C-alpha cells in the first residue's frame, strides 16, 4: 500500500481525471466522483482505514472487473482494482474499495 493512496489523498482529488495505462487504441480517463469512508463496525479490528473511491468512465467503453494501472498528475502511478457498479447516461461507474492498516 502506497502512502499516497489514503482516503484524505483521494478526497483531495475528487473531480479530477485518472488515466488508465492499458493496452488500448486510445487513452481512457476516469473521473473520481466521490470518496466515501466506511465505518468500522464493533466486531471489526481497530486501526484500519476503510473507504471506497467511485469513478465515472466513458459510456462507450466497459472495463471488466480487474486490476488496472492508473496515472494521476499528483498521485503518480499505481494499481487499482476496479469493479463496475453500473451504467448511467453519462458513462460507466466503477468502485475501488480500500481496507488496510493505518501507519500511525
ROSE-4610 file (N, C-alpha, C; in Angstrom, 1 decimal, always signed):
// ROSE-4610
residu = [X/X/X/X/X/X/X/X/X/X/X/X/X/X/X/X/X/X/X/X/X/X/X/X/X/X/X/X/X/X/X/X/X/X/X/X/X/X/X/X/X/X/X/X/X/X/X/X/X/X/X/X/X/X/X/X/X/X/X/X/X/X/X/X/X/X/X/X/X/X/X/X/X/X/X/X/X/X/X/X/X/X/X/X/X/X/X/X/X/X/X/X/X/X/X/X/X/X/X/X/X/X/X/X/X/X/X/X/X/X/X/X/X/X/X/X/X/X/X/X/X/X/X/X/X/X/X/X/X/X/X/X/X/X/X/X/X/X/X/X/X/X/X/X/X/X/X/X/X/X/X/X/X/X/X/X/X/X/X/X/X/X/X/X/X/X/X/X/X/X/X/X/X/X/X/X/X/X/X/X/X/X/X/X/X/X/X/X/X/X/X/X/X/X/X/X/X/X/X/X/X/X/X/X/X/X/X/X/X/X/X/X/X/X/X/X/X/X/X/X/X/X/X/X/X/X/X/X/X/X/X/X/X/X/X/X/X/X/X/X/X/X/X/X/X/X/X/X/X/X/X/X/X/X/X/X/X/X/X/X/X/X/X/X/X/X/X/X/X/X/X/X/X/X/X/X/X/X/X/X/X/X/X/X/X/X/X/X/X/X/X/X/X/X/X/X/X/X/X/X/X/X/X/X/X/X/X/X/X/X/X/X]
num = [1/1/1/2/2/2/3/3/3/4/4/4/5/5/5/6/6/6/7/7/7/8/8/8/9/9/9/10/10/10/11/11/11/12/12/12/13/13/13/14/14/14/15/15/15/16/16/16/17/17/17/18/18/18/19/19/19/20/20/20/21/21/21/22/22/22/23/23/23/24/24/24/25/25/25/26/26/26/27/27/27/28/28/28/29/29/29/30/30/30/31/31/31/32/32/32/33/33/33/34/34/34/35/35/35/36/36/36/37/37/37/38/38/38/39/39/39/40/40/40/41/41/41/42/42/42/43/43/43/44/44/44/45/45/45/46/46/46/47/47/47/48/48/48/49/49/49/50/50/50/51/51/51/52/52/52/53/53/53/54/54/54/55/55/55/56/56/56/57/57/57/58/58/58/59/59/59/60/60/60/61/61/61/62/62/62/63/63/63/64/64/64/65/65/65/66/66/66/67/67/67/68/68/68/69/69/69/70/70/70/71/71/71/72/72/72/73/73/73/74/74/74/75/75/75/76/76/76/77/77/77/78/78/78/79/79/79/80/80/80/81/81/81/82/82/82/83/83/83/84/84/84/85/85/85/86/86/86/87/87/87/88/88/88/89/89/89/90/90/90/91/91/91/92/92/92/93/93/93/94/94/94/95/95/95/96/96/96/97/97/97/98/98/98/99/99/99/100/100/100/101/101/101/102/102/102/103/103/103/104/104/104]
x = [+0.8/+0.0/+0.9/+0.7/+1.4/+0.9/+1.7/+1.3/+0.4/+0.4/-0.5/-1.9/-2.1/-3.5/-4.3/-4.5/-5.3/-6.7/-7.6/-8.9/-8.7/-7.8/-7.5/-6.9/-6.0/-5.4/-6.4/-7.2/-8.2/-9.2/-9.6/-10.6/-10.1/-8.8/-8.2/-8.4/-8.6/-8.6/-9.9/-11.0/-12.4/-12.5/-13.2/-13.4/-12.2/-11.2/-10.0/-9.9/-9.1/-9.0/-7.8/-8.1/-7.1/-7.0/-5.8/-5.7/-5.3/-6.1/-5.7/-4.5/-3.6/-2.4/-2.5/-3.5/-3.8/-3.4/-3.4/-3.1/-4.4/-4.7/-5.9/-5.5/-6.4/-6.0/-5.9/-6.6/-6.5/-6.6/-6.1/-6.1/-7.6/-7.7/-9.1/-8.9/-9.7/-9.7/-10.9/-10.7/-11.8/-11.8/-13.0/-13.1/-13.5/-12.7/-13.0/-14.2/-15.4/-16.6/-16.9/-16.4/-16.7/-15.8/-15.6/-14.8/-15.7/-15.9/-16.8/-16.1/-16.0/-15.4/-16.4/-15.8/-16.6/-16.4/-17.5/-17.4/-16.9/-16.0/-15.5/-16.6/-17.0/-18.0/-17.4/-18.2/-17.6/-16.9/-17.3/-16.7/-15.5/-15.2/-14.0/-12.8/-11.6/-10.4/-10.1/-9.6/-9.3/-8.0/-7.8/-6.6/-6.6/-7.8/-7.9/-8.5/-8.0/-8.6/-9.5/-10.7/-11.7/-12.4/-12.4/-13.1/-13.3/-14.2/-14.4/-14.2/-13.6/-13.5/-14.3/-15.2/-16.0/-15.6/-15.5/-15.0/-16.1/-16.1/-17.0/-16.1/-16.5/-15.7/-16.6/-16.0/-16.7/-17.9/-18.9/-20.1/-19.9/-18.9/-18.6/-17.6/-17.0/-16.0/-16.4/-16.6/-16.8/-15.5/-15.2/-14.0/-14.3/-13.9/-14.2/-13.5/-14.1/-13.5/-12.1/-11.1/-9.7/-8.9/-7.6/-6.6/-6.1/-6.1/-5.6/-4.5/-3.6/-2.5/-3.1/-3.0/-3.5/-2.4/-2.6/-1.7/-2.5/-2.0/-2.6/-1.5/-1.8/-0.7/-0.1/-0.9/-0.4/-0.1/-1.0/-0.8/+0.2/+0.6/+1.5/+0.9/+1.7/+1.2/+1.0/-0.1/-0.4/-1.4/-1.5/-2.5/-3.8/-4.9/-6.2/-7.1/-7.8/-8.8/-10.2/-10.7/-12.0/-13.1/-14.3/-15.5/-16.5/-17.2/-18.2/-19.5/-20.0/-21.3/-22.5/-22.3/-23.4/-23.2/-24.2/-24.1/-25.1/-24.7/-25.6/-25.5/-26.4/-26.4/-25.0/-24.3/-23.0/-21.8/-22.0/-21.0/-21.1/-20.0/-20.0/-19.4/-20.0/-19.5/-18.7/-17.6/-16.7/-16.3/-16.0/-15.7/-14.4/-13.5/-12.3/-12.5/-12.4/-12.6/-11.2/-10.9/-9.7/-9.9/-9.2/-9.2/-7.7/-7.1/-5.7/-5.4/-4.4/-3.9/-3.3/-3.7/-3.1/-1.7/-0.8/+0.5/+0.6/+0.3/+0.3/+1.6]
y = [-1.2/+0.0/+1.2/+2.1/+3.3/+4.3/+5.1/+6.2/+7.2/+7.3/+8.3/+7.8/+6.5/+6.0/+6.0/+7.1/+7.2/+7.9/+7.8/+8.5/+10.0/+10.6/+12.0/+12.4/+11.6/+11.9/+11.8/+10.7/+10.6/+11.8/+12.1/+13.2/+14.5/+14.8/+16.0/+16.0/+14.9/+14.8/+14.4/+14.6/+14.4/+15.4/+14.9/+15.7/+15.9/+15.0/+15.1/+13.8/+13.7/+12.6/+11.7/+10.4/+9.3/+8.6/+8.5/+7.9/+6.4/+5.6/+4.1/+3.9/+3.2/+2.9/+1.5/+1.3/+0.0/-0.1/-1.4/-1.6/-1.4/-0.2/+0.1/+1.1/+1.2/+2.1/+3.5/+3.9/+5.3/+5.4/+6.5/+6.6/+6.6/+6.1/+6.1/+6.9/+7.9/+8.7/+8.3/+8.2/+8.0/+9.2/+9.7/+10.9/+10.4/+10.8/+10.4/+11.3/+10.6/+11.4/+11.4/+10.5/+10.5/+9.6/+10.0/+9.1/+9.0/+7.8/+7.5/+6.7/+7.3/+6.5/+5.3/+4.2/+3.1/+3.0/+3.0/+2.9/+1.6/+1.6/+0.4/-0.1/-1.3/-2.0/-2.5/-2.6/-3.1/-4.4/-5.3/-6.6/-6.6/-5.5/-5.4/-4.9/-5.2/-4.9/-3.4/-2.8/-1.3/-1.1/+0.2/+0.6/+0.4/+0.2/+0.0/+1.3/+1.6/+2.6/+1.9/+2.3/+1.7/+2.8/+2.8/+3.7/+3.2/+3.8/+3.5/+4.7/+4.6/+5.6/+5.3/+6.2/+5.9/+6.7/+6.1/+6.8/+6.7/+7.6/+7.6/+7.5/+6.5/+6.3/+6.6/+6.4/+6.7/+5.8/+6.2/+5.4/+4.3/+4.5/+3.6/+2.6/+2.5/+1.5/+0.9/-0.4/-1.1/-1.7/-1.5/-2.1/-3.2/-4.5/-5.6/-5.5/-6.2/-6.2/-6.8/-6.0/-6.4/-5.3/-5.5/-4.5/-3.7/-2.4/-1.6/-0.7/-0.3/+0.6/+2.0/+2.9/+4.3/+5.3/+6.5/+7.6/+8.8/+9.6/+10.9/+11.9/+13.1/+14.1/+14.4/+14.2/+14.5/+13.2/+12.2/+10.9/+10.0/+10.2/+9.3/+8.1/+7.0/+5.8/+4.8/+4.0/+2.9/+2.0/+0.8/-0.2/+0.0/-0.2/-0.1/-1.2/-1.8/-2.9/-2.2/-2.3/-1.6/-2.7/-2.4/-3.2/-2.3/-2.7/-1.9/-1.9/-0.7/-0.6/-0.5/-0.1/+0.0/+1.1/+1.2/+2.2/+3.2/+4.5/+5.6/+6.4/+7.3/+8.1/+8.7/+9.1/+9.8/+8.8/+7.6/+6.6/+5.5/+4.6/+3.5/+4.0/+3.5/+3.9/+2.7/+3.0/+1.9/+2.3/+1.2/+1.4/+0.7/+1.4/+0.7/+0.8/-0.3/-0.4/-0.6/+0.2/+0.1/-0.3/-1.3/-1.8/-2.0/-1.3/-1.5/-0.9/-1.4/-0.9/+0.4/+1.4/+2.7/+2.6/+3.4/+3.5/+4.8/+4.6/+5.8/+6.2]
z = [+0.0/+0.0/+0.0/-1.0/-1.1/-0.1/+0.5/+1.4/+0.8/-0.5/-1.1/-1.5/-1.3/-1.6/-0.3/+0.3/+1.5/+1.2/+2.2/+2.0/+1.8/+2.6/+2.6/+1.2/+0.7/-0.6/-1.7/-1.8/-2.8/-2.7/-1.5/-1.3/-1.9/-1.8/-2.4/-3.9/-4.5/-6.0/-6.6/-5.8/-6.4/-7.5/-8.6/-9.8/-10.7/-10.5/-11.3/-12.1/-13.1/-14.0/-13.7/-13.8/-13.6/-14.9/-15.5/-16.8/-16.7/-17.3/-17.4/-18.3/-17.8/-18.6/-19.1/-20.0/-20.5/-22.0/-22.4/-23.9/-24.6/-25.0/-25.8/-26.9/-27.9/-29.0/-28.6/-27.5/-27.1/-25.6/-25.0/-23.6/-23.0/-21.9/-21.2/-19.9/-19.7/-18.5/-17.6/-16.3/-15.4/-14.5/-14.1/-13.2/-11.9/-10.9/-9.5/-9.1/-8.8/-8.5/-7.0/-6.2/-4.8/-4.0/-2.7/-1.8/-0.5/-0.1/+1.0/+2.1/+3.3/+4.4/+4.7/+5.2/+5.7/+7.2/+7.9/+9.3/+9.8/+10.8/+11.4/+12.4/+12.1/+13.0/+14.3/+15.3/+16.6/+16.5/+15.7/+15.6/+14.7/+14.1/+13.2/+13.9/+13.4/+14.0/+13.9/+15.0/+15.0/+14.2/+13.9/+13.3/+11.8/+11.2/+9.8/+9.2/+7.9/+7.1/+6.1/+6.0/+5.0/+4.3/+3.0/+2.2/+0.8/+0.1/-1.3/-2.2/-3.3/-4.3/-5.5/-6.0/-7.1/-8.3/-9.4/-10.7/-11.7/-12.6/-13.8/-15.0/-15.9/-17.1/-18.3/-19.5/-20.7/-20.9/-21.6/-21.9/-23.0/-23.8/-24.9/-24.7/-23.5/-23.1/-21.7/-21.7/-20.4/-20.0/-18.7/-18.2/-17.3/-17.6/-16.7/-15.4/-14.4/-13.1/-13.1/-12.7/-12.7/-12.1/-12.0/-11.5/-12.8/-12.6/-13.7/-13.2/-14.0/-13.7/-14.1/-13.2/-13.4/-13.2/-13.7/-13.5/-13.2/-12.2/-11.9/-11.7/-12.2/-12.1/-10.8/-9.7/-8.3/-7.5/-7.8/-7.0/-7.6/-8.9/-9.5/-10.1/-10.3/-10.9/-9.8/-9.9/-9.0/-9.6/-9.0/-9.4/-8.6/-9.2/-8.6/-9.1/-8.2/-8.5/-8.7/-9.9/-10.2/-10.4/-9.8/-10.0/-10.6/-11.7/-12.3/-11.4/-11.2/-10.4/-11.3/-12.5/-13.4/-14.5/-15.4/-16.5/-16.2/-16.4/-16.3/-17.6/-17.8/-19.1/-19.4/-18.4/-18.7/-18.8/-18.4/-18.5/-17.5/-17.5/-16.5/-15.2/-14.1/-12.8/-12.2/-11.6/-11.1/-9.6/-8.8/-7.4/-7.1/-6.3/-5.8/-4.2/-3.6/-2.1/-1.5/-0.5/+0.3/+1.7/+2.2/+3.5/+3.9/+4.8/+5.1/+6.5/+7.1/+8.4/+8.2/+9.0/+9.0/+9.6/+9.0/+9.6/+10.4/+11.7/+12.6/+13.2]
